[in-house]
């Protein structure tokens, strides 16, 4: 069994910063992709950023230059540093773990609200 626990969401003014963390526990493999997705009200869940165990990173175009994803393999933790936040970044942010099994794992979600 795998559990993902997220933290770090909150309310921030436009232009501000937040840092999200996600700790994975349980049956964790050494090869995986960890990522952050978000879902705004009335919209589909979308990829924000992902990083594999080798350090290869992928960002959504909308966050390039503002968000930075990183991971600590020893701690099974992935981070998302979000700078220059915009109101359109408001969403529930979900941590995802893909260990190339039949199923992906998701965290419970953390709310990020950016006021204008």
Rosetta blueprint (number, residue, H / E / L):
1 X L
2 X E
3 X E
4 X E
5 X E
6 X E
7 X E
8 X L
9 X L
10 X E
11 X E
12 X E
13 X E
14 X L
15 X L
16 X L
17 X L
18 X E
19 X E
20 X E
21 X E
22 X E
23 X E
24 X E
25 X E
26 X E
27 X L
28 X L
29 X L
30 X L
31 X L
32 X L
33 X E
34 X E
35 X E
36 X E
37 X E
38 X E
39 X E
40 X L
41 X L
42 X L
43 X L
44 X L
45 X L
46 X E
47 X E
48 X E
49 X E
50 X E
51 X E
52 X E
53 X L
54 X L
55 X L
56 X L
57 X E
58 X E
59 X E
60 X L
61 X H
62 X H
63 X H
64 X L
65 X L
66 X L
67 X E
68 X E
69 X E
70 X E
71 X E
72 X E
73 X H
74 X H
75 X H
76 X L
77 X E
78 X E
79 X E
80 X E
81 X E
82 X E
83 X L
84 X L
85 X L
86 X L
87 X H
88 X H
89 X H
90 X L
91 X E
92 X E
93 X E
94 X E
95 X E
96 X E
97 X E
98 X E
99 X L
100 X L
101 X L
102 X L
103 X L
104 X L
105 X E
106 X E
107 X L
108 X L
109 X L
110 X E
111 X E
112 X E
113 X E
114 X E
115 X E
116 X L
